[in-house]
Amino acid sequence: MKNRIKELRLDIGMTQQELADKVCVSSRTIISLEKQKYNPSVLLAYKISLVFNLPIEKVFIFEEEDR
């Protein structure tokens, strides 16, 4: 699964730490997400999508080869 977290975060001028604080995780978690090294829980994905005011599927992209 890919995500657009870094792109969306930079578009609104938010730091990794600010995003981490808003969704109650460490900045290391945000770094791992942005590097596509970690897939979030459904709850975390939902919280992140709320920060960007977007549906989950606009932030996280499920690709066929992920099956």
C-alpha positions in Angstrom: 0.0 0.0 0.0 1.3 3.4 -0.9 0.4 6.7 0.6 0.5 10.4 -0.1 1.2 11.6 3.5 4.4 13.5 2.7 3.0 15.2 -0.3 -0.2 16.2 1.6 1.7 17.3 4.7 4.1 19.5 2.7 1.2 21.0 0.8 -0.2 22.4 4.0 3.2 23.3 5.5 3.0 20.8 8.4 6.0 19.2 10.0 6.3 15.5 10.7 6.2 16.3 14.4 3.0 18.4 14.0 1.3 15.5 12.2 2.5 13.0 14.7 1.2 15.2 17.5 -2.2 15.5 15.8 -2.6 11.7 15.4 -0.9 10.7 18.7 2.0 8.8 17.4 5.8 9.5 17.3 7.5 11.3 14.6 9.4 8.1 13.8 6.0 6.5 12.9 5.3 9.4 10.4 8.8 9.0 9.0 8.2 5.3 8.5 4.9 5.9 6.9 6.3 8.5 4.5 9.1 6.1 3.5 6.5 3.4 2.7 8.1 1.1 5.3 5.0 0.8 7.6 1.3 0.3 6.9 -0.9 2.0 9.6 -3.8 0.5 11.5 -7.2 1.4 10.2 -7.6 3.7 13.2 -4.4 5.6 12.4 -5.2 5.8 8.7 -8.6 7.2 9.6 -7.0 9.8 12.0 -4.5 10.9 9.3 -7.2 11.2 6.7 -9.2 13.5 9.0 -6.1 15.8 9.4 -6.1 16.2 5.7 -9.9 16.3 5.4 -9.8 13.6 2.8 -11.3 10.1 2.4 -8.8 7.3 3.4 -8.6 6.1 -0.2 -7.3 9.5 -1.2 -4.4 9.3 1.3 -3.7 5.6 1.1 -3.5 3.8 -2.3 -4.1 0.1 -2.4 -2.4 -1.5 -5.3 -3.3 -4.8 -6.9 0.2 -6.3 -6.2 -0.3 -5.8 -2.5 -2.7 -8.7 -2.3 
